[in-house]
Amino acid sequence: MSKRVKNILQASADTKQAMVHDEALQATLCAVIDACVRCFQAGGKLLFAGNGGSAADAQHLAAELSGRFYRDRPPLFAEALHVNSSYLTAVANDYGYEQVYARMLEAAGQTGEVFSGISASGNSQNILAAIQKAKDKGMIIVGMTGKSGGKMADQCDYLLNVPSDDTPRIQECHILLGHILCEIIELKLFG
């Protein structure tokens, strides 16, 4: 059992180490941070969406921005699109689960704002539909995926593709990338 634990810890560390050496990923993350800062400076919002563990990540990152990360400061408008369960179940029932995020973006997304779709595979149908709606609205699209990027790879303005095919390792790194995003956005906006 302890060997298995050690192997899992090592796999997680190896994935993070690969990101340390992935200069393209780091440059993309810096560009995403700058886009988010510009969005917030213009009075816009950052909207997140994901399924399962990625929905939990979306909610976690939205909370870090709308509440606080390291310092007391004014809140930023960041929201995870799945948090209204009555809306989610009604739209899934009436229009299909593929439309739950696209329909909310139709209502809430504005030109120049940021939409971040999180999918380890990059192939979640409701995230792909949301990306199309975000494009239609003139939003900036950030994808968080695994190594290949899946179908999201060529649909996003910015792709943060973790160098792994293992879903738990990808999700661990999505939170790491998200925490870096939150920390540096907070630093750039509030010193």
ZAKEVEX-871191 format. One record per residue: residue in three letters; z, x, y of N, C-alpha, C, O in turn. Coordinates in pm, 1 decimal. Atoms other than C-alpha are relative to their C-alpha. Layout:
<nodes>
res,nZ,nX,nY,caZ,caX,caY,cZ,cX,cY,oZ,oX,oY
ALA,Z,X,Y,Z,X,Y,Z,X,Y,Z,X,Y
...
</nodes>
This chain:
<nodes>
res,nZ,nX,nY,caZ,caX,caY,cZ,cX,cY,oZ,oX,oY
MET,0.0,82.6,-119.9,0.0,0.0,0.0,0.0,86.7,125.9,-76.1,60.2,219.0
SER,-6.5,-82.9,-120.5,91.1,273.1,250.2,-131.3,73.9,24.2,-167.3,99.6,139.1
LYS,131.7,-63.5,-16.6,-243.8,444.9,184.0,-97.7,-96.2,67.1,-176.7,-56.3,152.7
ARG,86.8,102.0,-61.5,-422.2,120.3,273.1,32.1,-14.5,149.1,-58.1,-20.8,232.5
VAL,-42.5,9.9,-140.6,-220.8,90.8,594.4,-53.8,119.3,78.7,-109.6,103.0,187.2
LYS,47.4,-121.1,-67.7,-304.9,450.0,685.7,-151.9,-4.4,19.0,-201.8,35.0,124.4
ASN,146.0,9.5,-11.1,-676.2,388.9,615.6,-43.0,-97.0,109.6,-138.7,-70.3,182.2
ILE,31.8,97.5,-105.9,-681.3,83.1,843.0,28.3,60.3,137.4,-53.2,48.8,228.9
LEU,-32.7,-65.8,-127.4,-505.2,273.1,1121.5,-104.6,105.7,34.4,-145.1,118.0,150.0
GLN,99.4,-104.1,-24.4,-752.6,558.6,1080.7,-134.3,-60.3,39.8,-201.9,-7.7,128.2
ALA,126.8,66.1,-34.2,-1052.7,323.2,1090.7,2.9,-50.5,144.0,-96.6,-41.2,215.8
SER,-13.7,46.2,-138.4,-922.5,173.5,1414.3,-7.9,117.8,96.5,-78.1,111.5,197.4
ALA,2.8,-119.2,-85.2,-862.3,515.9,1565.1,-139.6,60.9,5.9,-183.5,105.7,111.8
ASP,135.9,-55.8,3.5,-1208.0,634.3,1453.5,-95.1,-79.8,88.5,-180.1,-22.1,156.4
THR,86.5,83.8,-84.0,-1375.9,338.9,1625.6,28.2,26.2,147.6,-64.2,36.9,228.3
LYS,-35.6,-30.0,-139.5,-1186.6,405.2,1946.7,-46.8,140.4,38.2,-91.7,162.6,150.7
GLN,47.0,-136.1,-25.8,-1270.1,774.8,1918.8,-151.5,0.7,22.9,-201.1,74.0,108.5
ALA,145.3,11.0,-21.5,-1639.2,684.0,1887.6,-29.3,-51.2,140.8,-127.2,-9.4,202.6
MET,20.1,50.8,-136.5,-1604.4,491.5,2216.3,29.8,108.2,103.9,-32.6,111.9,210.0
VAL,-30.6,-111.6,-90.8,-1449.0,798.7,2380.4,-123.8,86.2,21.7,-143.6,140.0,130.6
HIS,119.1,-85.1,-7.4,-1774.6,983.5,2307.4,-127.3,-77.2,35.1,-234.2,-17.3,46.4
ASP,116.4,84.0,-28.3,-2008.5,690.8,2388.2,-16.1,-15.1,151.8,33.6,-110.6,211.6
GLU,14.4,0.2,-145.4,-2108.5,770.2,2745.5,-80.0,-119.4,49.8,-55.2,-168.1,160.1
ALA,77.8,117.6,-41.0,-2361.2,485.5,2757.7,90.6,-123.2,7.2,80.6,-201.7,101.5
LEU,-93.8,112.0,-0.9,-2089.4,232.8,2667.7,92.4,9.3,121.3,117.9,-90.9,188.0
GLN,-89.1,-18.9,-114.8,-1858.2,380.3,2931.9,-72.8,-30.4,131.8,-15.6,-92.7,221.2
ALA,78.0,27.6,-121.3,-2133.5,365.9,3196.8,-23.5,-149.9,16.4,-16.8,-203.0,127.2
THR,19.0,144.8,-6.0,-2203.7,3.6,3107.6,128.3,-69.0,42.7,125.0,-160.9,124.5
LEU,-128.1,58.6,-38.5,-1833.5,-80.6,3134.1,24.9,18.9,149.7,72.3,-73.3,216.1
CYS,-16.8,-24.1,-143.9,-1822.5,79.4,3481.2,-89.6,-93.0,81.2,-48.2,-143.1,185.7
ALA,91.2,91.3,-69.3,-2125.2,-128.5,3584.8,52.9,-143.6,-5.6,42.3,-217.3,92.4
VAL,-58.7,133.7,12.9,-1957.3,-445.3,3453.1,117.4,-14.3,97.2,129.9,-116.2,165.2
ILE,-113.7,3.8,-92.3,-1641.9,-363.2,3648.9,-49.3,-18.6,143.0,3.8,-101.7,216.7
ASP,54.0,12.3,-136.0,-1846.2,-317.6,3967.5,-56.3,-139.8,24.6,-36.2,-196.0,132.2
ALA,55.0,135.2,-14.6,-2027.5,-649.1,3909.0,111.7,-102.8,15.7,100.8,-194.7,96.8
CYS,-113.5,92.0,-10.3,-1695.4,-828.5,3857.9,70.0,13.2,135.2,108.0,-87.1,195.7
VAL,-62.6,-22.1,-131.0,-1546.0,-671.7,4170.6,-82.8,-68.2,109.5,-27.4,-137.1,195.2
ARG,86.1,65.5,-99.5,-1846.4,-786.6,4376.9,11.1,-152.2,-8.5,14.9,-220.9,93.6
CYS,-13.7,144.4,20.6,-1816.4,-1134.3,4226.1,130.2,-51.0,61.6,129.3,-149.3,135.7
PHE,-128.5,42.5,-54.3,-1447.1,-1162.3,4312.1,4.3,16.1,151.8,60.3,-69.3,220.7
GLN,1.5,-20.1,-145.3,-1501.9,-1019.0,4662.3,-78.5,-110.6,70.1,-50.7,-143.4,185.4
ALA,81.7,108.1,-57.0,-1759.2,-1294.7,4720.1,62.8,-138.1,-24.3,3.3,-240.5,9.4
GLY,-68.3,126.8,24.7,-1508.8,-1561.6,4613.1,-41.2,-67.1,-130.1,-13.6,-185.4,-150.4
GLY,46.1,56.2,126.9,-1661.7,-1610.9,4268.3,103.1,10.1,-110.7,217.9,49.0,-89.4
LYS,-89.2,2.3,115.1,-1514.9,-1639.5,3923.5,-63.2,68.3,-119.9,-184.3,89.7,-124.9
LEU,40.2,-60.8,125.9,-1533.4,-1476.5,3580.7,36.9,-97.6,-110.9,154.1,-130.0,-129.9
LEU,-19.2,97.1,106.3,-1578.1,-1717.8,3290.4,-25.9,66.1,-134.6,-127.8,132.6,-153.1
PHE,7.8,-60.6,132.5,-1519.3,-1609.5,2929.4,-20.8,-108.1,-105.4,21.2,-222.3,-87.2
ALA,11.4,90.0,114.5,-1616.8,-1771.0,2598.7,-7.8,80.0,-128.6,-65.5,188.8,-131.6
GLY,6.0,-59.5,132.9,-1573.0,-1685.1,2232.0,46.2,-102.1,-102.0,87.2,-212.3,-65.6
ASN,-41.3,87.2,110.7,-1491.8,-1839.4,1893.8,106.8,70.8,-82.8,100.0,192.0,-103.3
GLY,-104.4,-58.1,84.7,-1183.2,-1785.5,1679.5,76.2,110.0,71.5,130.0,88.5,180.1
GLY,-68.4,-113.4,-61.4,-1034.0,-1443.5,1751.1,-60.2,37.2,134.0,10.7,82.1,224.1
SER,65.1,-30.6,-128.1,-1289.0,-1394.0,2026.8,38.2,-101.2,107.5,40.5,-67.5,225.8
ALA,-52.6,98.6,-96.4,-1168.1,-1718.3,2190.6,138.3,43.4,47.0,171.5,32.0,165.0
ALA,-132.7,-50.4,-37.6,-817.0,-1574.5,2181.3,-13.8,118.0,95.7,62.5,129.2,191.7
ASP,25.1,-112.4,-90.3,-952.5,-1256.3,2342.1,-44.2,-49.8,137.2,0.4,2.1,239.6
ALA,46.6,57.0,-127.0,-1130.7,-1463.4,2608.7,117.7,-52.8,81.3,127.5,-27.9,201.4
GLN,-116.2,57.3,-68.1,-808.3,-1645.9,2692.0,95.5,110.5,45.9,149.6,103.7,156.3
HIS,-86.5,-112.7,-33.8,-605.7,-1322.9,2689.1,-50.1,69.7,126.8,27.4,93.2,219.5
LEU,54.2,-73.8,-114.5,-838.7,-1146.4,2934.6,-0.9,-85.6,126.2,26.5,-35.4,235.2
ALA,-5.1,89.3,-116.1,-865.8,-1449.8,3163.1,141.3,-6.2,57.0,160.1,-9.1,178.6
ALA,-139.6,5.2,-45.2,-486.1,-1463.3,3176.6,40.1,127.7,73.5,113.9,122.2,171.8
GLU,-32.5,-127.0,-66.8,-461.7,-1094.2,3269.9,-53.3,1.7,142.9,10.4,56.4,232.9
LEU,60.5,0.3,-133.3,-692.6,-1152.9,3566.6,56.6,-111.1,88.7,81.4,-89.0,207.3
SER,-47.1,111.5,-82.2,-568.5,-1494.1,3681.3,150.2,8.1,25.3,200.1,-48.6,122.4
GLY,-143.4,-21.1,-21.3,-203.6,-1395.2,3641.7,23.8,132.2,69.9,27.8,141.1,192.6
ARG,-16.8,-136.2,-50.7,-147.5,-1025.5,3680.9,-21.0,95.0,-117.4,-7.8,56.6,-233.6
PHE,9.7,-101.2,105.3,-211.0,-704.9,3491.2,114.6,97.3,20.4,219.3,82.3,-42.5
TYR,-107.4,-94.8,-26.7,-6.0,-412.0,3625.7,83.1,-35.8,122.9,201.7,-3.2,128.2
ARG,-68.9,15.7,-128.4,87.2,-528.8,3973.9,0.7,-144.2,46.6,-85.2,-224.0,9.3
ASP,-1.6,130.1,-65.3,188.1,-834.8,4168.1,-109.0,0.8,105.7,-117.3,91.8,188.2
ARG,113.1,9.5,-92.2,-116.8,-945.7,4362.1,-52.2,-142.3,-4.5,-12.9,-219.5,-91.9
PRO,55.8,135.2,4.5,-313.0,-1259.6,4446.1,-76.7,-21.9,-131.0,-135.2,71.7,-185.6
PRO,71.3,28.7,124.2,-460.2,-1434.1,4141.3,-151.2,5.6,20.0,-202.4,-20.7,128.8
LEU,146.2,2.2,1.3,-827.5,-1395.7,4052.4,-44.0,-119.8,-83.8,23.5,-156.8,-179.9
PHE,48.5,117.1,72.3,-1032.9,-1693.0,3932.5,-71.1,47.4,-126.4,-187.1,88.2,-122.5
ALA,54.6,-33.8,131.4,-1087.2,-1617.9,3563.5,47.6,-106.9,-96.6,163.7,-147.9,-93.2
GLU,-34.0,108.7,91.5,-1095.8,-1878.4,3289.2,-73.7,15.1,-132.2,-188.6,58.9,-136.4
ALA,63.0,10.1,132.1,-1165.0,-1910.0,2918.0,-48.5,-144.2,-15.4,27.9,-238.1,6.8
LEU,62.1,132.5,-2.6,-1400.0,-2204.1,2867.9,47.8,-95.2,-109.7,11.7,-212.8,-107.8
HIS,-42.1,86.1,109.9,-1231.0,-2338.4,2554.2,138.2,-62.6,20.1,185.2,-134.2,-68.3
VAL,-140.9,37.9,-11.5,-886.5,-2414.9,2697.1,24.4,-149.7,16.3,137.8,-194.8,0.3
ASN,-15.2,145.5,-10.0,-949.6,-2787.9,2754.6,-42.4,-60.1,-133.5,-161.0,-84.2,-156.0
SER,33.1,43.7,136.1,-929.1,-2915.8,2397.1,-62.9,-139.0,-3.0,-146.1,-165.8,-89.7
SER,63.1,132.5,-3.4,-1018.1,-3276.5,2489.2,-147.3,11.3,35.1,-231.4,-54.1,-26.6
TYR,140.6,-25.0,-34.8,-1337.7,-3156.7,2658.7,-73.7,59.7,-119.7,-180.6,12.0,-157.7
LEU,65.4,-72.7,108.8,-1419.3,-2920.5,2371.5,-33.2,-93.2,-116.3,-144.4,-89.7,-168.8
THR,24.1,87.8,113.9,-1380.8,-3184.6,2101.0,-95.4,-113.3,36.5,-174.2,-156.0,-47.9
ALA,92.6,106.4,-40.8,-1564.0,-3453.5,2300.5,-144.2,50.6,2.7,-234.2,-15.1,-49.7
VAL,135.7,-54.6,-7.7,-1865.6,-3232.6,2371.3,-50.0,39.4,-138.0,-166.7,17.0,-169.9
ALA,40.7,-34.4,136.8,-1870.1,-3100.6,2014.4,-41.0,-125.8,-75.8,-139.1,-124.5,-150.2
ASN,30.8,125.7,68.1,-1867.9,-3459.5,1888.9,-128.1,-64.3,54.0,-211.5,-111.3,-23.4
ASP,111.8,72.7,-62.0,-2123.2,-3598.3,2136.8,-129.1,80.1,7.6,-237.5,22.3,-0.7
TYR,118.8,-83.2,-22.2,-2362.0,-3302.7,2182.4,-19.2,108.7,-104.8,-127.6,166.1,-115.1
GLY,5.3,-107.8,98.6,-2283.0,-3057.3,1901.3,76.5,121.6,49.4,82.5,149.5,169.1
TYR,-82.7,-115.9,-34.9,-2065.3,-2748.0,1890.0,-79.0,108.2,72.9,-22.2,185.4,150.1
GLU,83.0,-102.3,-65.0,-2357.2,-2531.7,2003.6,-0.1,-17.0,152.3,-31.0,77.8,224.5
GLN,8.7,28.1,-143.5,-2332.1,-2695.9,2348.9,132.4,6.3,75.8,134.8,-14.9,197.0
VAL,-130.4,10.6,-66.9,-1959.5,-2671.3,2422.2,13.5,93.7,120.1,73.3,55.4,220.7
TYR,-12.9,-93.4,-112.0,-1986.4,-2364.7,2646.3,-113.2,-15.9,100.0,-91.3,-3.2,220.5
ALA,113.6,18.8,-91.1,-2332.3,-2426.7,2790.2,26.2,-116.4,94.6,-3.0,-108.2,213.9
ARG,-25.0,118.0,-83.3,-2226.5,-2768.3,2914.9,105.8,30.1,107.1,93.1,-15.7,220.6
MET,-101.7,-35.8,-99.6,-1916.0,-2626.7,3086.7,-58.1,93.9,105.1,-24.1,83.6,223.0
LEU,64.3,-88.4,-97.8,-2125.9,-2352.7,3247.9,-90.1,-79.2,94.3,-102.5,-45.8,212.1
GLU,82.7,84.9,-86.0,-2361.1,-2621.1,3376.1,83.6,-60.3,111.9,36.2,-74.0,224.7
ALA,-89.1,59.3,-98.7,-2064.9,-2776.5,3556.3,65.2,103.9,90.6,79.0,81.3,210.9
ALA,-86.5,-92.3,-73.5,-1872.8,-2466.3,3663.7,-66.3,128.8,45.8,-18.4,191.2,140.4
GLY,60.8,-128.8,-33.3,-2107.4,-2167.3,3679.5,-82.3,-5.0,127.1,-151.9,-103.1,153.2
GLN,74.3,-10.4,-125.0,-2255.9,-2056.7,4010.0,-76.6,131.7,3.8,-37.5,229.7,-59.6
THR,80.3,-120.3,-17.0,-2521.2,-1803.9,4105.3,87.6,116.4,45.6,169.4,102.5,136.6
GLY,-72.8,-120.7,-37.5,-2379.4,-1452.3,4123.9,135.1,15.1,-67.2,196.4,121.6,-59.1
GLU,-125.9,-11.7,73.1,-2070.7,-1530.4,3917.3,-25.9,66.4,-135.3,-140.6,87.9,-174.3
VAL,11.6,-75.3,124.3,-1999.4,-1356.6,3586.7,40.5,-87.2,-118.4,145.1,-152.1,-117.0
PHE,-31.8,62.1,128.1,-2012.2,-1505.9,3237.6,8.8,109.5,-104.4,-83.2,190.1,-118.3
SER,-17.7,-96.7,108.3,-1874.2,-1296.2,2950.6,8.5,-74.0,-132.5,104.5,-146.7,-158.0
GLY,2.0,58.2,133.4,-1968.6,-1409.4,2600.7,45.9,103.7,-100.8,-5.3,215.7,-103.5
ILE,-58.7,-92.4,95.8,-1766.9,-1250.8,2320.9,-34.5,-46.5,-141.2,-0.7,-158.2,-180.5
SER,38.5,32.2,137.8,-1906.8,-1244.2,1966.7,-15.3,130.9,-77.2,-102.7,211.7,-45.8
ALA,6.7,-125.4,76.3,-1845.1,-967.1,1713.8,-138.2,20.3,-60.1,-189.4,132.3,-61.8
SER,133.7,-10.4,60.4,-2177.9,-1044.0,1543.8,-111.1,0.7,103.7,-218.9,55.2,79.8
GLY,105.2,18.3,-100.4,-2367.5,-1122.2,1863.0,-93.7,-113.7,-33.3,-198.8,-126.9,29.5
ASN,89.5,105.7,46.7,-2515.3,-1424.5,1685.3,58.6,-140.7,9.2,0.0,-234.0,-45.5
SER,-62.4,132.7,-9.7,-2282.8,-1715.9,1770.1,-89.3,-93.9,80.3,-122.1,-66.4,195.8
GLN,96.8,91.1,-62.8,-2507.6,-2011.0,1851.5,50.2,-58.2,131.9,-27.5,-73.1,226.3
ASN,-49.8,57.7,-125.3,-2278.5,-2159.9,2116.3,7.6,104.5,111.4,-4.6,70.3,229.1
ILE,1.3,-106.9,-101.2,-2252.4,-1823.4,2293.4,-143.3,24.9,45.9,-166.8,45.5,165.0
LEU,141.0,-17.9,-37.0,-2631.5,-1782.1,2285.3,-46.9,-114.2,90.3,-120.0,-90.4,186.5
ALA,36.0,113.7,-86.7,-2673.6,-2133.1,2432.9,64.4,15.6,137.3,2.7,-16.4,238.9
ALA,-68.1,-21.9,-128.2,-2417.4,-2046.5,2701.8,-70.0,109.6,80.2,-81.6,99.4,202.3
ILE,72.9,-107.2,-69.0,-2606.2,-1726.5,2783.6,-125.3,-56.3,65.5,-156.2,-22.3,179.7
GLN,120.5,60.4,-58.4,-2923.8,-1928.4,2836.5,34.4,-84.4,122.1,-36.3,-79.6,222.7
LYS,-41.8,82.2,-114.5,-2739.8,-2172.2,3065.0,43.4,89.3,115.9,12.9,60.1,231.5
ALA,-42.1,-93.5,-105.0,-2583.4,-1880.6,3255.5,-122.2,60.9,68.4,-123.3,77.3,190.4
LYS,125.5,-50.4,-59.5,-2933.4,-1736.0,3305.8,-60.3,-103.0,92.8,-101.5,-71.2,204.4
ASP,56.4,108.8,-81.4,-3055.1,-2072.5,3433.2,75.1,-16.0,131.6,16.2,-52.0,233.5
LYS,-84.3,14.4,-119.7,-2765.8,-2076.2,3681.9,-0.7,124.9,87.7,58.1,123.5,195.8
GLY,2.9,-123.0,-78.2,-2834.2,-1720.9,3804.5,129.0,79.8,-8.0,163.2,153.0,84.8
MET,-124.9,-73.7,19.1,-2509.4,-1581.4,3667.1,-28.6,138.7,-56.1,-136.3,163.7,-110.2
ILE,4.2,-133.3,60.5,-2445.9,-1220.5,3563.6,59.3,-14.0,-139.0,168.0,-69.5,-155.0
ILE,-40.3,21.9,138.7,-2417.4,-1206.1,3184.6,46.6,129.3,-63.6,-25.9,228.7,-68.1
VAL,-60.3,-113.0,69.7,-2185.7,-967.7,3001.7,22.5,-42.4,-144.5,88.2,-143.3,-170.3
GLY,-24.5,26.3,140.5,-2192.7,-960.5,2623.2,94.6,103.9,-57.1,83.8,222.8,-27.4
MET,-88.7,-89.6,74.5,-1916.9,-813.3,2409.7,-26.9,-26.7,-147.6,-1.6,-136.5,-197.4
THR,44.2,15.7,137.8,-2039.6,-754.2,2054.7,41.5,121.5,-82.9,116.6,208.2,-38.2
GLY,-8.8,-118.1,84.2,-2041.8,-512.6,1764.1,-120.7,88.7,20.2,-197.6,70.1,114.4
LYS,98.0,-107.5,-16.1,-2277.0,-219.8,1711.5,-141.6,-49.2,28.7,-204.1,-1.8,123.6
SER,140.5,39.5,-14.6,-2611.0,-401.3,1676.6,-22.9,-87.9,122.6,-132.9,-88.6,178.0
GLY,15.7,95.0,-109.1,-2549.4,-656.7,1950.7,-55.4,-132.7,-45.9,-50.7,-230.8,28.4
GLY,55.0,124.5,52.4,-2712.3,-918.9,1731.4,-105.7,-57.9,91.9,-175.3,15.3,162.2
LYS,97.9,69.0,-85.0,-2927.5,-1177.5,1907.3,35.6,10.6,148.0,-50.1,-10.1,234.0
MET,-42.5,-13.2,-139.2,-2724.3,-1122.0,2224.6,-52.7,128.5,63.8,-56.4,138.8,186.5
ALA,31.8,-134.0,-50.2,-2849.1,-762.2,2258.4,-100.1,-1.0,114.4,-81.9,70.9,212.7
ASP,101.7,-0.3,-105.6,-3154.7,-841.7,2467.5,10.7,-120.8,92.0,-80.6,-148.3,169.9
GLN,-19.3,118.1,-84.3,-3011.8,-1153.7,2634.7,99.1,22.7,114.7,113.1,-62.1,202.9
CYS,-108.0,-25.4,-96.1,-2737.2,-992.6,2843.7,-44.0,98.9,107.3,-126.2,187.3,82.7
ASP,20.3,-101.0,-104.7,-2745.2,-809.4,3174.9,72.7,128.5,-37.0,23.6,238.6,-12.0
TYR,-81.5,-113.3,42.7,-2473.9,-583.1,3035.4,50.8,-28.2,-141.1,103.8,-136.0,-168.0
LEU,-46.8,15.7,137.9,-2392.6,-530.8,2666.9,104.1,107.0,-31.2,75.6,226.7,-27.7
LEU,-108.9,-87.4,43.7,-2059.2,-381.8,2561.8,7.5,-13.2,-152.2,81.6,-95.9,-205.3
ASN,8.0,8.1,146.0,-2137.2,-320.7,2195.5,82.7,111.8,-63.8,46.5,229.4,-60.9
VAL,-93.3,-91.2,65.8,-1850.5,-159.4,2009.2,-70.6,66.3,-119.0,-136.3,-2.4,-197.1
PRO,71.5,-71.1,107.2,-1980.2,108.8,1768.4,63.5,-20.1,-137.6,116.0,73.5,-197.9
SER,-54.3,33.6,131.4,-1868.5,-69.4,1451.2,-67.2,-127.7,-49.8,-117.1,-208.1,28.9
ASP,46.0,123.6,63.1,-1982.0,-338.0,1205.7,115.8,-78.2,-61.7,94.1,-181.3,-125.3
ASP,-119.2,58.1,61.0,-1625.1,-426.1,1101.4,69.8,-90.0,102.7,122.1,-41.8,203.2
THR,-49.0,96.5,-98.9,-1506.0,-744.2,1276.6,140.0,31.0,53.4,157.3,28.3,175.3
PRO,-131.0,-30.3,-57.4,-1134.3,-653.8,1305.3,-2.0,121.6,93.6,63.8,120.4,197.6
ARG,7.5,-118.5,-86.2,-1218.3,-309.4,1449.1,-72.8,-35.3,131.2,-35.1,12.5,238.2
ILE,73.2,42.7,-119.8,-1467.8,-470.5,1690.9,94.2,-76.5,93.0,98.6,-50.5,213.2
GLN,-88.8,81.3,-83.2,-1210.3,-722.3,1810.7,111.0,83.8,62.7,148.5,60.4,177.6
GLU,-100.5,-88.8,-58.2,-945.9,-452.3,1857.5,-57.1,73.5,120.8,11.3,91.9,221.5
CYS,62.6,-74.8,-108.7,-1189.6,-262.8,2076.1,-41.6,-90.6,114.8,-46.0,-46.3,229.6
HIS,28.3,93.1,-109.3,-1290.4,-573.3,2271.3,120.9,-13.9,91.2,107.0,-16.8,213.5
ILE,-121.1,7.8,-83.3,-929.9,-603.5,2386.3,20.1,128.7,78.9,58.4,123.7,195.8
LEU,-11.5,-126.9,-72.4,-923.2,-233.9,2476.5,-96.8,2.2,118.3,-56.7,34.9,230.0
LEU,98.3,3.7,-108.9,-1244.8,-269.6,2680.5,42.3,-101.1,105.8,29.4,-74.9,225.4
GLY,-46.3,102.1,-94.1,-1106.1,-587.6,2837.3,117.7,46.1,83.0,124.9,17.0,202.4
HIS,-114.1,-52.0,-75.4,-782.0,-417.8,2933.9,-45.1,103.8,102.6,6.6,106.9,214.3
ILE,54.1,-96.6,-97.0,-975.6,-133.8,3097.1,-64.6,-75.1,115.9,-43.7,-40.6,232.1
LEU,64.2,83.7,-101.8,-1182.4,-394.6,3283.3,104.2,-56.9,95.9,89.5,-46.3,217.7
CYS,-104.2,61.2,-83.2,-868.8,-572.9,3407.3,71.3,103.9,86.3,95.4,81.1,204.8
GLU,-73.1,-103.1,-74.0,-691.3,-253.3,3508.0,-81.2,52.8,118.1,-28.6,67.4,228.5
ILE,79.0,-61.4,-107.0,-977.7,-111.2,3710.0,-44.0,-103.5,103.1,-55.2,-70.4,221.2
ILE,26.9,106.2,-98.2,-1073.7,-444.6,3870.5,120.4,-14.0,92.5,105.4,-18.6,214.6
GLU,-121.4,13.0,-79.7,-713.4,-478.4,3984.8,15.8,118.7,95.3,51.3,100.4,211.7
LEU,-11.1,-120.3,-83.1,-712.3,-119.9,4115.0,-100.4,-4.0,115.1,-65.5,24.9,229.5
LYS,103.7,-0.2,-104.0,-1042.1,-159.8,4303.1,24.2,-108.6,104.8,-3.6,-88.0,222.9
LEU,-19.4,109.8,-95.3,-947.3,-492.3,4461.1,129.9,9.7,77.0,137.4,-33.4,192.0
PHE,-132.2,4.8,-62.0,-582.4,-431.0,4537.7,66.1,136.3,20.7,180.0,143.5,66.8
GLY,-50.9,-134.3,-25.4,-536.2,-52.5,4549.9,109.3,44.1,-93.8,159.7,155.8,-81.6
</nodes>
